[in-house]
Amino acid sequence: MAVLPREPWLRLLPADPRPWLLDSGEPASRWATLTELLDRDGTDAEVRAAKQALIADPGTRKLIARLPDWEKESVASGHNSPNYAPNILHLLADMGLASGDDRRVDRFLDQLAAHQDEASRFQSLSRWRGQTKPHWGALLCDSHIITDALVRFGRADDPCTRRALDRMAADLASTAQGPGWPCIPDPVTKFRGPGRRTDFCPQVTLEALRTFARVPAARQPRGILDAARTSLRAWQLRGDEKPYLFGHGRQFKTVKWPVFWYGALWLLDVLSRYPGLWRGRGARPEDRRATAEIAACLVAYNVDPDGKVTPRSCFKGFEQFSFGQKKAPSAFATARLCVILRRLGSLAEDIAAVDVRALASSKGGKGTAIPPSQLASACQKSRLTSSS
């Protein structure tokens, strides 16, 4: 095996997991390692082999088979559910699937794009507030994640996606916490999520930020970095404020796999795409500090002493994948976490300096954050020793 380059983010881990990842029999893990940790492109023979193995993998086929007929699927279990079809679509993209790799995925994308309201928000077939029949409605947690999926699968220039991006930019508002995206009621039922009308929604704000991170800067709304700062503010003020349903305690820090909802990994997966938060002329010390703290928690609460990630929490129904069990290290979970740390490479020194045991707890806590598990504490001790 060729010598792998040493990079700043690797000092955050007790050991380099990349050789193990490259030897993984999990195609999605090899693909992520080759493309996102080693910068290989689609012309590379190993990347092509990993992609072919991914498409042929029985687990991938079973996951694709979960995509429903969007014309008949009613959203009843919640947008944070692994059964919510756009969540499955994004998981497939994280695994390496792209447009043209499977006809069923492409047909499903066609169905998503076919339902857009007069305001250019994408819709889902929903049943809320005791309705006897579902209706096509548009909440931002539908429209944003669907827009993101269409962009991610190469449809950013489709007219319907362009309109949705324009609508998303127009919906960026001044909230009680700063620039962000609030929960906007469904235009038909007037249903909206819980919380104050003037508050930003942490989930839909991150969905919008992730979507805009995939398009050229010229297509991003003015003040996009300020919206990213609003997301960091929720962490910075966690001892005094708690967005309704979105805490920042141990469950926030401990990743639940696969990742569909608000938490440390989900937050950093988005914000790591905005390096202006921690470097450059406009970077603010408090944002740099907050990003480093969350990243340090991500490592301390999730990484084993050997530099691998054994899931501490999982959604049911993914047992055929390495990230769907809690008994052994997961190559896929390890690769996804490492991708984020690599994006934060220029912040590695700050992250290494954080002692997560000294961080204050969230609102409702006892003042000191609950420490990582014994296994993660050993990792934290090893990391702090190696950085001193």
N, C-alpha and C positions, 0 to 999 in steps of 0.2 A: 504494500500500500504506500502511496506517495505520502511524503511528510505534509501534514496539514498545517496551514499557517496559524501562528499564534495571534490572537486578537484580544483587545482589552476586555471584552465581556467575559472571557473565559476565567478571569481571575475571580469572578463572582461565584464560581462553582468549585467544589472540592476536587473535581476531576473532570477531564475533557470527555464528554459523552459522544463526540462525533464518530470515533472509530466504531463504537458499539452501534450507533445509529446506521452507519453505512453497512454493517453486517446484518442489520435487521431483515427478517423475512417479511416485514410488513411494507408493502409497496408505497403506501402513503407516507410512511416515515422516511424511507429512502428518497422519495421524490422531494420532500420538504428539505431534507438535509442537503441534497445535491443542488437544488435551485435557490433555496433561501438562506442556507448557511455557507455554501461554497460558491454561489453565483454561477453555476453552470446553466447554460441555456438549452433550448429545445433541440439544438443540433448535436448535443453531446450524446454519445451512444448509451451511457449509463442512464441519463435522464430519459431517453426514449424507451429504454428497457423498463425502467420503473413505471413510466406512464402506461405502457402496454400491460404490465403486470397488474397495475391498479384497475384498468378497465376490465380485465379478465377475472379479477379476484371475486370469488363468490360473495364475500362480505359487501363489496361495492355494489354488486348486482342486487343483493337483498335490500340495501339501503335505497337504491334507486326505485325499487319496487314499492317502497313506502310512499313515494310521491303519489298523491291522490288525483282524482279527477277534480280539478279546481272549480269546475262548473257545479259540482255537487257537494264539495267539502264545506262543512259549516264549522267555523271557528268557535268552539265551545269550551275547550280545555285551557285556553289562555295562551298569550303570545310567548310566555316563558316555557312552554311545554315542548318536549322533544317530538311530540306528534304534530306540532304546527309546521306545515309543509315548508314555508320559507326557511325555517331553521334547519331542516334536513338539507335543503339546497345549499345553504352556506357551509354546512359540514362537508358536503361533497366537494365544494370548491376548496376548502381548507385541505382536503385530502389530495387535491391535484386535478380534479375533474374540470374540464373546460368546455366551452361551446364546441359542438361538433363531435364530442366524444361518445355521446349516446343520444339516440333519437328520442327516447322517452323524456330525457331532461330538456331537450330543445322544444318538444311539444308542450311540456309544462311551462316553460318560459313564455311560449306563445300565449298560453292561457292567462298567465299573470298579466301580460301586457294588454290583454283584450278588455280588461275591466278598469276603467279610469273615469272618475266623476267629472262634472263640469268644471270643477276647480283644478283639475289635472292631478288629483291624488289617486293613487291606485287603491283598489277596493278588495275586500274579501267578503265571502258569504258568511255573515255573522248572525248570531242569535243572542240577543241581550235583553235584560230586564223582563224576563218572563214572556217573551214573544213566542207565539205558537208556530210561526214560520220564520225562517232565516231571510235576511235581505242583504243586498249588496251595499255595504257601508264602508266608510273610509275613516279610520283612525290613523294618526301618524305612525303608530307602531305597526300598522299594516303597510302604509304607503312608503315609509322610509326603508324598511327592510326589503320590500319588493324592488324599489328603485335601486338599492344597493346591489341586489342580486342581478338585475338586468345590466347594470354597469359592469359588474364583475364578470359576467359571462359575455362580454363583448358587445353589448347593445347600447352603449352610452350615446351613440349618435342616432339611434332610432327616434323618430319624431315624438313618440309617446314618452320616451325616457327623457328627452330634452325638456318637454313640457313639465314632467314631474320634477326635474332638477330645478327648473325655474320656480315652480311652486314651493319647493323645499326652501329655496333661497328667500322667497317672499315671506315664508312662515317664520323665519328667524326673527325673534322678538326680544324686547326688553322685559325681563322677568324680575321677580323680587331678588333673585340671586345674581343677576347679570344677564348678558346676552345668551340666549339659548332657545330651545324649542319647548313650548309648553304642551300640555295635553289639550288638543282642540276637539271639541265635541263632534260626534258623528252628525252630519247635516240632516239626516233623516230622523233618527231616534233622539238626537241630542245627548246620547250617552257619552260619557267621558270617564276616564280613569279617576281613581281617588286622589285626594290632595287638593290644595288650594289652586284656584284658577290662575292666580298670578305667579305660581311657582314654575320653575323649569322642570321638565321631566328628564331625569338622568338617563333613562334608556333611549328615548327617541332622540335626545341630543347627541348621544354617542353614535346612534345609527346614522344620523345626518352627517356628523363629522367624519365617520368612516367612509361614507359614500363620497363626500367631496374630496377626501384624500386621494381617491382613485381617478380624479379628473384633473385636467390642467388647471393651474392657478388662475388663469383668466376666466374660468368658468365657476370659480368659487365666489361666494358672496363676500362683500367687504365686511371685515370684522370677524372672520372665521376663527382667527387665533384667540380673540376675546371669548368666543363661545367655548373654545377648548379650556380657557382659563376658568370659566364658570364651572366646568366639570371638576377641575382640580380644587376649586374653592370648597366643594362639598366635602372633600377629604380634609382640607385645612381647618374647617370649622366643624369637624365631626363631633367635637365635645359639646358644642352649643346648639347645633342644628342637625336635624335628621330629615332628609327628604322622605316623604311618606312612602313606606314599603321598601326603602333603599337605605339599609344600614351600612356601617363600615367596620363591623366587628370581625369575629373569627370566621364567620361564614363568608364574608366579603373577601377575606385573605386566602381562604382555603378553596381551591378551584373545584368546581363540580363539573365533571366531564361527561359528555362533550359540552363545550362552552356555548351557551345560548343566551345568557342573561348577565345582568350587571354584577360585576365583581372585579377583583384586582386584575386578573388576566384580561378580561374583556375591556376594562378601562385602559389598561396599558397597551393593548393591541391597537386601540384607536389613537391614543395620545402619542404613542411612539412614532406615529406618522407625521407629527407636527414638531420637528426638532427646534423650531423657533421658541418653544416653551422653555428650553433650558440652554440654548446657545444663540449667539448672535446679538446684535445691537439692542433688540427689543426684549430680550429675555429678562425675567425678573427673578431675584434670588428666592423668593417664597415659592415660586412655581418650580424652580429647579430643585429646591429642597423637598417639596411635596412629591414630585415625580420620583426622586431617589428613595423616599420613604416607602412609597407603594411598591416599588421594584424590590426593595430589600425585604419587604413582607412577602412578596410573591416567592422569593427564593427561600426564605426561612420557613415558611409554612407549607411548602410543597416539594422541595428538593431533598432527596436522600443523601446520606453521607458519601455515596459514590458518584454523585453528580447526576443521577437519574431521577425520574419522577414516577413514583408509585401513586396512583390516584387514591386520595383520601375519601373522595365522595364521587358517586357516579349516578347518572340517570339509569333506570332499568330499561332493558331492551337492547343494550349494545354489548352483550356479553361475548359476542363473537369477535369483538375488537379488543385490542390491548388496553384501550382507555375505558372499557366497560367493566373492569374488574379491579379489586383492591388488594390482590394477593401478590402481584409481581410488578416490576417496573414496566411502564408503558413507553415504547419507543415513540409512538405518535405524540403522547402528552409531553414527553421530554423534548421532542423536536419543536413543537409549537411554543413551548415556554422559551426555548433557546432562541428562536427567531425573534422574540420580543426583546430579550436581553441584548441580542446583537444590534438591534436598532438603537438601543440605548447605550451603545458602546462608549460614546464620548462622555457619558455620565458615570462610567464604571467606578471611578475613584470616589465620587460622592455616594454612590450606592453602597460601596464596601465600607464606608465610614459610618453608616447608620447602624445603631444597635436597636433592633426591633423590640427588645425587652424594656427599653426605656420610653417607648412611645406611649402617649396618653390614649386612653380608651375612648370609645364613641359615646355619644349621649345615651344615658341610661346605664352606663357601666360604672365600675367602682373606682375609676380614676387611672388605673393602670391596665393596659391591654392584657387579655389572656395570652399567656406565652404559647409559642408553638408546641406541638407534641414533642415527646422525648426524642423521636427520630429526627424531626426537623430541627430541634434544638442542637443536636449533635452536629448537624450540617452547619447551623449558624455559628457554633463555636469553632468549627473547622475553618469556616470562611473568614471569621474575624481574626483567627490566629494567622491565617495565610496572608491577610491584608495588613497586619501590623509589622 
